[in-house]
Amino acid sequence: MKTLSSLKLETVCQLKEVQIEEAALDAQLLITHVLEINPVDYAIEGDLLIDDKSLTEIQRLVDLRLSRMPMSQIFGDKEFWSLNFKVTKDTLTPRPDSETLIEACLKEINNPKAKLRILDMGTGTGCLLLTLLSEFPNAKGLGTDISEKALSVAKENAKNLSLLKRADFQISNWTKNLADQDKFDIIISNPPYIGLVEKESLSPEVRDHEPDTALFSGPEGLNDYRLIADQVFTHLKPDGLIIIEVGHTQADNVKEIFISSGFNNITVYKDLGHRNRCLVIRQ
Ligand SMILES: C[S@@+](CC[C@H](N)C(=O)[O-])C[C@H]1O[C@@H](n2cnc3c(N)ncnc32)[C@H](O)[C@@H]1O
């Protein structure tokens, strides 16, 4: 047995020792999750006695965090656009920056009733496709990925969000496994875009726990943009849109890549931090 206040103190110290920045917040989330108490009780019920079974479970989760496993993988889920997505070690954890792609799409289409056909390439958890299907109730979509394990998580998310009837999933190396006549109104993608040269500078949460195939794309992080720009035209309907995430320093380089592939109508959208984050490309 231990009091809540001594457990808090010990947990925060353990997390700080391995340089976890948000030690106090992570300790709160791990402890309140196991004890099923709200943040107010966590703040004021310092004398609460914690039984040994709960202490063991809390330490199990703290040990995972000490190994620098991201909180999303410890809890197995992450919120994106106010929807809940299952996350595993085989999927990229959805990032708030990627919500810029959803904002861009809503602004460009500006018609919630639109009967769209959407392709999400490199779907991961399915967060982009499934969020768009939740915003456009008449839309249907296809999520593709090179990872079977990611696709099975995306399918589970579609089921949990009651979107399975409007979402298909298929293994594909970008568009290579699609039939030429498969055409879409919107092709959305958040491809891997980190340069291998940056690998050592990444946090252990990303470098050691998220899948390499979701992160890295050649030395400068641009290889997959080149492949996508080469392949995507065949699958775009005449008035179709490509909506693609970019690293915050990459917008000009990625624009050049798409211009070289014959696309000239390109708009850049910024994320909440006012950094270039998304290109919307028309034919
Ligand atoms: C940056 S993650 C994005 C995941 C998800 N769309 C999101 O925004 O959170 C990139 C995804 O692309 C997939 N991927 C990598 N190379 C691919 C390829 N050649 N063809 C299709 N998907 C690929 C990865 O498996 C990963 O799920």
PDBQT file of the ligand as one rigid body, heavy atoms in Angstrom, charges set to zero:
ROOT
HETATM    1  C1  LIG A 301       3.435   8.895 -42.272  1.00  0.00    +0.000 C 
HETATM    2  S1  LIG A 301       2.499   7.396 -42.221  1.00  0.00    +0.000 S 
HETATM    3  C2  LIG A 301       0.857   8.053 -42.357  1.00  0.00    +0.000 C 
HETATM    4  C3  LIG A 301      -0.210   7.199 -41.721  1.00  0.00    +0.000 C 
HETATM    5  C4  LIG A 301      -1.587   7.857 -41.676  1.00  0.00    +0.000 C 
HETATM    6  N1  LIG A 301      -2.087   8.152 -43.013  1.00  0.00    +0.000 N 
HETATM    7  C5  LIG A 301      -1.529   9.135 -40.861  1.00  0.00    +0.000 C 
HETATM    8  O1  LIG A 301      -1.615  10.223 -41.449  1.00  0.00    +0.000 OA
HETATM    9  O2  LIG A 301      -1.391   9.047 -39.635  1.00  0.00    +0.000 OA
HETATM   10  C6  LIG A 301       2.856   6.726 -43.816  1.00  0.00    +0.000 C 
HETATM   11  C7  LIG A 301       2.133   5.440 -44.168  1.00  0.00    +0.000 C 
HETATM   12  O3  LIG A 301       2.529   5.088 -45.504  1.00  0.00    +0.000 OA
HETATM   13  C8  LIG A 301       2.746   3.691 -45.572  1.00  0.00    +0.000 C 
HETATM   14  N2  LIG A 301       3.673   3.434 -46.689  1.00  0.00    +0.000 N 
HETATM   15  C9  LIG A 301       5.028   3.550 -46.721  1.00  0.00    +0.000 A 
HETATM   16  N3  LIG A 301       5.512   3.248 -47.938  1.00  0.00    +0.000 NA
HETATM   17  C10 LIG A 301       4.432   2.931 -48.712  1.00  0.00    +0.000 A 
HETATM   18  C11 LIG A 301       4.278   2.530 -50.071  1.00  0.00    +0.000 A 
HETATM   19  N4  LIG A 301       5.341   2.373 -50.877  1.00  0.00    +0.000 N 
HETATM   20  N5  LIG A 301       3.032   2.284 -50.528  1.00  0.00    +0.000 NA
HETATM   21  C12 LIG A 301       1.958   2.431 -49.718  1.00  0.00    +0.000 A 
HETATM   22  N6  LIG A 301       2.037   2.808 -48.411  1.00  0.00    +0.000 NA
HETATM   23  C13 LIG A 301       3.272   3.061 -47.921  1.00  0.00    +0.000 A 
HETATM   24  C14 LIG A 301       3.289   3.315 -44.205  1.00  0.00    +0.000 C 
HETATM   25  O4  LIG A 301       3.115   1.943 -43.947  1.00  0.00    +0.000 OA
HETATM   26  C15 LIG A 301       2.474   4.252 -43.295  1.00  0.00    +0.000 C 
HETATM   27  O5  LIG A 301       1.292   3.627 -42.856  1.00  0.00    +0.000 OA
ENDROOT
TORSDOF 0
